Amino acid sequence: MEELCTKHHEAINDGRQPTFHLTDFEYIKLFETYVSRAGLIASNNDSAILDALFEYEQRGYYKIENDIVNLTQSGKAECRKPVHDWS
């Protein structure tokens, strides 16, 4: 989420669209490792990772369509806070 907030802020400042491909995220490999170790998925194939991301999407901070991710209004509000509650 921190990386998404940073990317969103940079895109807005640069006048770009604040939507991103999942593959644009530097830490997606770390996330893949985390969800596997946490037992949330059984394998590291793309569809399983996407399924886990969709599950996390239910928290309401971001929206995923196909492989495009962007912040929701509540995600933008949370990013503006000095301390984030991503749990």
Phi and psi restraints in degrees (value plus and minus 20) as a CYANA .aco file:
   2 GLU   PHI     -80.9   -40.9
   2 GLU   PSI     -62.3   -22.3
   3 GLU   PHI     -85.0   -45.0
   3 GLU   PSI     -58.5   -18.5
   4 LEU   PHI     -83.8   -43.8
   4 LEU   PSI     -62.7   -22.7
   5 CYS   PHI     -80.9   -40.9
   5 CYS   PSI     -64.8   -24.8
   6 THR   PHI     -83.1   -43.1
   6 THR   PSI     -67.0   -27.0
   7 LYS   PHI     -81.7   -41.7
   7 LYS   PSI     -60.4   -20.4
   8 HIS   PHI     -82.5   -42.5
   8 HIS   PSI     -68.7   -28.7
   9 HIS   PHI     -80.0   -40.0
   9 HIS   PSI     -65.6   -25.6
  10 GLU   PHI     -83.3   -43.3
  10 GLU   PSI     -61.0   -21.0
  11 ALA   PHI     -84.0   -44.0
  11 ALA   PSI     -64.6   -24.6
  12 ILE   PHI     -81.4   -41.4
  12 ILE   PSI     -65.2   -25.2
  13 ASN   PHI     -83.5   -43.5
  13 ASN   PSI     -52.4   -12.4
  14 ASP   PHI    -109.8   -69.8
  14 ASP   PSI     -21.3    18.7
  15 GLY   PHI      56.2    96.2
  15 GLY   PSI       1.0    41.0
  16 ARG   PHI    -117.9   -77.9
  16 ARG   PSI     143.8   183.8
  17 GLN   PHI     -87.3   -47.3
  17 GLN   PSI     112.0   152.0
  18 PRO   PHI    -107.2   -67.2
  18 PRO   PSI      31.2    71.2
  19 THR   PHI    -143.4  -103.4
  19 THR   PSI     125.4   165.4
  20 PHE   PHI    -159.6  -119.6
  20 PHE   PSI     127.7   167.7
  21 HIS   PHI     -97.0   -57.0
  21 HIS   PSI     124.8   164.8
  22 LEU   PHI     -76.8   -36.8
  22 LEU   PSI     -53.2   -13.2
  23 THR   PHI     -91.8   -51.8
  23 THR   PSI     -29.4    10.6
  24 ASP   PHI     -94.5   -54.5
  24 ASP   PSI     -31.2     8.8
  25 PHE   PHI    -110.5   -70.5
  25 PHE   PSI     103.5   143.5
  26 GLU   PHI     -80.6   -40.6
  26 GLU   PSI     -54.5   -14.5
  27 TYR   PHI    -117.2   -77.2
  27 TYR   PSI      -4.9    35.1
  28 ILE   PHI     -84.1   -44.1
  28 ILE   PSI     -55.1   -15.1
  29 LYS   PHI     -85.6   -45.6
  29 LYS   PSI     -59.1   -19.1
  30 LEU   PHI     -83.2   -43.2
  30 LEU   PSI     -61.6   -21.6
  31 PHE   PHI     -82.8   -42.8
  31 PHE   PSI     -63.0   -23.0
  32 GLU   PHI     -77.7   -37.7
  32 GLU   PSI     -62.9   -22.9
  33 THR   PHI     -84.9   -44.9
  33 THR   PSI     -63.7   -23.7
  34 TYR   PHI     -80.5   -40.5
  34 TYR   PSI     -70.1   -30.1
  35 VAL   PHI     -85.2   -45.2
  35 VAL   PSI     -50.9   -10.9
  36 SER   PHI     -88.0   -48.0
  36 SER   PSI     -67.7   -27.7
  37 ARG   PHI     -88.0   -48.0
  37 ARG   PSI     -52.4   -12.4
  38 ALA   PHI     -96.9   -56.9
  38 ALA   PSI     -25.1    14.9
  39 GLY   PHI      59.8    99.8
  39 GLY   PSI      -6.5    33.5
  40 LEU   PHI     -96.6   -56.6
  40 LEU   PSI     -46.5    -6.5
  41 ILE   PHI    -158.6  -118.6
  41 ILE   PSI     137.9   177.9
  42 ALA   PHI    -112.3   -72.3
  42 ALA   PSI     -43.0    -3.0
  43 SER   PHI    -161.1  -121.1
  43 SER   PSI     151.5   191.5
  44 ASN   PHI    -120.9   -80.9
  44 ASN   PSI       1.6    41.6
  45 ASN   PHI     -92.9   -52.9
  45 ASN   PSI     135.8   175.8
  46 ASP   PHI     -76.0   -36.0
  46 ASP   PSI     -61.6   -21.6
  47 SER   PHI     -86.6   -46.6
  47 SER   PSI     -54.5   -14.5
  48 ALA   PHI     -88.8   -48.8
  48 ALA   PSI     -59.8   -19.8
  49 ILE   PHI     -84.1   -44.1
  49 ILE   PSI     -65.1   -25.1
  50 LEU   PHI     -81.9   -41.9
  50 LEU   PSI     -59.8   -19.8
  51 ASP   PHI     -80.3   -40.3
  51 ASP   PSI     -62.7   -22.7
  52 ALA   PHI     -85.1   -45.1
  52 ALA   PSI     -61.1   -21.1
  53 LEU   PHI     -82.5   -42.5
  53 LEU   PSI     -60.9   -20.9
  54 PHE   PHI     -82.9   -42.9
  54 PHE   PSI     -56.5   -16.5
  55 GLU   PHI     -83.7   -43.7
  55 GLU   PSI     -64.7   -24.7
  56 TYR   PHI     -85.4   -45.4
  56 TYR   PSI     -48.7    -8.7
  57 GLU   PHI     -78.7   -38.7
  57 GLU   PSI     -48.5    -8.5
  58 GLN   PHI     -80.8   -40.8
  58 GLN   PSI     -37.2     2.8
  59 ARG   PHI     -88.2   -48.2
  59 ARG   PSI     -39.0     1.0
  60 GLY   PHI      71.0   111.0
  60 GLY   PSI     -12.2    27.8
  61 TYR   PHI    -109.6   -69.6
  61 TYR   PSI     -42.7    -2.7
  62 TYR   PHI    -165.2  -125.2
  62 TYR   PSI     144.9   184.9
  63 LYS   PHI    -146.4  -106.4
  63 LYS   PSI     117.0   157.0
  64 ILE   PHI    -138.2   -98.2
  64 ILE   PSI     108.6   148.6
  65 GLU   PHI    -148.5  -108.5
  65 GLU   PSI     101.6   141.6
  66 ASN   PHI      35.6    75.6
  66 ASN   PSI    -136.4   -96.4
  67 ASP   PHI    -135.0   -95.0
  67 ASP   PSI       3.7    43.7
  68 ILE   PHI    -125.0   -85.0
  68 ILE   PSI     111.7   151.7
  69 VAL   PHI    -143.5  -103.5
  69 VAL   PSI     120.9   160.9
  70 ASN   PHI    -169.4  -129.4
  70 ASN   PSI     141.7   181.7
  71 LEU   PHI     -97.2   -57.2
  71 LEU   PSI     125.4   165.4
  72 THR   PHI    -105.9   -65.9
  72 THR   PSI     156.6   196.6
  73 GLN   PHI     -80.2   -40.2
  73 GLN   PSI     -61.3   -21.3
  74 SER   PHI     -88.8   -48.8
  74 SER   PSI     -52.6   -12.6
  75 GLY   PHI     -86.6   -46.6
  75 GLY   PSI     -61.3   -21.3
  76 LYS   PHI     -82.6   -42.6
  76 LYS   PSI     -63.0   -23.0
  77 ALA   PHI     -83.0   -43.0
  77 ALA   PSI     -61.7   -21.7
  78 GLU   PHI     -86.2   -46.2
  78 GLU   PSI     -57.3   -17.3
  79 CYS   PHI     -84.2   -44.2
  79 CYS   PSI     -49.9    -9.9
  80 ARG   PHI     -95.2   -55.2
  80 ARG   PSI     -35.8     4.2
  81 LYS   PHI     -94.4   -54.4
  81 LYS   PSI     129.7   169.7
  82 PRO   PHI     -88.8   -48.8
  82 PRO   PSI     -49.1    -9.1
  83 VAL   PHI    -145.4  -105.4
  83 VAL   PSI     111.0   151.0
  84 HIS   PHI    -119.8   -79.8
  84 HIS   PSI     127.0   167.0
  85 ASP   PHI    -135.2   -95.2
  85 ASP   PSI      66.1   106.1
  86 TRP   PHI    -109.5   -69.5
  86 TRP   PSI     -21.0    19.0
